[in-house]
Structures are given as structure tokens and as C-alpha cells.
Amino acid sequence: MSDRPSNPADETSQPLSAEEFAARVNRLRLVLLVVWGSVTFCVSFFARDLNFTWLDRPFGFWMAAQGSVLMFLAITWIYALLVNRWEQQTQR
């Protein structure tokens, strides 16, 4: 086995300062909050206009009932993935 890191990008990336980390996390929170609000409120508001069948159910009903929950889970996963990666960069 070699002593080289498994990811070559790790060698060239600079560690993040606490201020850079906080700015990135706050920007990510804002973007994900806007995405969550758009999916939750806009899709539910226009659910009747989404009048086609998908998986044997009306698409508008499916998005209002399930799509918002699935999007929330995706947002949570994206947030955890990115923040964990950024935290590792601050600890170098």
C-alpha cells in the first residue's frame, strides 16, 4: 500500500478557515431553504394544474403528498454530505 491519499484533490485543496466554513454553511442553508420552500409551497399550490398520470396516480396528488417529503430527505442528505466534507477541510 502506498502512503499517498486516496483522493488527489485532497493534496491540493487548502484548509478552510472558520470564517470561510461559516460563510459556506450559511450560503448552503439559504439555498436549501429556498429550494425547500419552493417545492413545499409552489408545487402544492399548483398541484391541480399538474394534471397528468404518473405511477397510476395523478402527478399533482403525488407531488403534494410524497414529493415534498422526498425532497426534504434529499435536502437533508445534501446538507449533511457537504457540511461533513467542509468540516474535514477545516480540520487539516
VOPA-730545 format. One line per field, with one value per residue (C-alpha): residue number from 1; residue in three letters; x, y, z. Coordinates in nm, 2 decimals, always signed. Example, Ala and Ser with C-alpha at 12.3 -4.5 7.8 and 13.67 -1.06 7.14 Angstrom:
<rs>
i = (1:2)
aa = (ALA:SER)
px = (+1.23:+1.37)
py = (-0.45:-0.11)
pz = (+0.78:+0.71)
</rs>
This chain:
<rs>
i = (1:2:3:4:5:6:7:8:9:10:11:12:13:14:15:16:17:18:19:20:21:22:23:24:25:26:27:28:29:30:31:32:33:34:35:36:37:38:39:40:41:42:43:44:45:46:47:48:49:50:51:52:53:54:55:56:57:58:59:60:61:62:63:64:65:66:67:68:69:70:71:72:73:74:75:76:77:78:79:80:81:82:83:84:85:86:87:88:89:90:91:92)
aa = (MET:SER:ASP:ARG:PRO:SER:ASN:PRO:ALA:ASP:GLU:THR:SER:GLN:PRO:LEU:SER:ALA:GLU:GLU:PHE:ALA:ALA:ARG:VAL:ASN:ARG:LEU:ARG:LEU:VAL:LEU:LEU:VAL:VAL:TRP:GLY:SER:VAL:THR:PHE:CYS:VAL:SER:PHE:PHE:ALA:ARG:ASP:LEU:ASN:PHE:THR:TRP:LEU:ASP:ARG:PRO:PHE:GLY:PHE:TRP:MET:ALA:ALA:GLN:GLY:SER:VAL:LEU:MET:PHE:LEU:ALA:ILE:THR:TRP:ILE:TYR:ALA:LEU:LEU:VAL:ASN:ARG:TRP:GLU:GLN:GLN:THR:GLN:ARG)
px = (+0.00:+0.11:+0.12:-0.05:-0.40:-0.68:-0.81:-0.56:-0.78:-0.71:-0.34:-0.41:-0.71:-0.64:-0.79:-1.09:-1.08:-1.36:-1.50:-1.50:-1.67:-1.94:-2.00:-2.03:-2.27:-2.49:-2.50:-2.59:-2.87:-3.02:-3.01:-3.16:-3.42:-3.53:-3.54:-3.75:-3.99:-4.03:-4.10:-4.33:-4.54:-4.53:-4.58:-4.87:-5.02:-5.01:-5.10:-5.43:-5.25:-5.02:-5.29:-5.12:-5.09:-4.76:-4.72:-5.10:-5.17:-5.23:-4.89:-5.02:-5.15:-4.83:-4.61:-4.83:-4.84:-4.50:-4.27:-4.23:-4.12:-3.88:-3.73:-3.69:-3.49:-3.27:-3.21:-3.11:-2.87:-2.71:-2.66:-2.50:-2.27:-2.14:-2.10:-1.92:-1.68:-1.62:-1.56:-1.29:-1.13:-1.13:-0.96:-0.65)
py = (+0.00:+0.35:+0.64:+0.87:+0.99:+0.81:+1.13:+1.35:+1.66:+1.64:+1.72:+2.05:+2.18:+2.44:+2.41:+2.63:+2.89:+2.91:+3.22:+3.05:+2.75:+2.95:+3.15:+2.84:+2.67:+2.98:+3.01:+2.64:+2.68:+2.98:+2.79:+2.47:+2.67:+2.84:+2.50:+2.35:+2.65:+2.63:+2.26:+2.27:+2.57:+2.61:+2.25:+2.22:+2.54:+2.43:+2.07:+2.08:+2.22:+1.92:+1.71:+1.40:+1.04:+0.91:+0.58:+0.52:+0.84:+1.20:+1.37:+1.67:+1.45:+1.25:+1.56:+1.72:+1.40:+1.24:+1.46:+1.72:+1.46:+1.30:+1.64:+1.72:+1.39:+1.48:+1.83:+1.68:+1.43:+1.70:+1.93:+1.65:+1.54:+1.89:+2.01:+1.69:+1.74:+2.10:+2.01:+1.77:+2.05:+2.28:+2.01:+1.98)
pz = (+0.00:-0.07:+0.18:-0.07:+0.00:-0.19:-0.34:-0.53:-0.48:-0.10:-0.16:-0.34:-0.15:+0.11:+0.46:+0.53:+0.79:+1.04:+0.87:+0.53:+0.67:+0.84:+0.52:+0.31:+0.56:+0.58:+0.20:+0.17:+0.43:+0.24:-0.09:+0.05:+0.24:-0.08:-0.26:+0.03:+0.03:-0.35:-0.35:-0.05:-0.13:-0.51:-0.61:-0.36:-0.48:-0.84:-0.78:-0.97:-1.27:-1.28:-1.43:-1.57:-1.45:-1.31:-1.14:-1.17:-0.97:-1.07:-1.06:-0.86:-0.59:-0.58:-0.55:-0.28:-0.08:-0.13:-0.34:-0.07:+0.19:-0.06:-0.14:+0.23:+0.27:-0.03:+0.11:+0.44:+0.28:+0.06:+0.37:+0.57:+0.29:+0.21:+0.57:+0.66:+0.37:+0.46:+0.83:+0.72:+0.52:+0.83:+1.04:+0.83)
</rs>
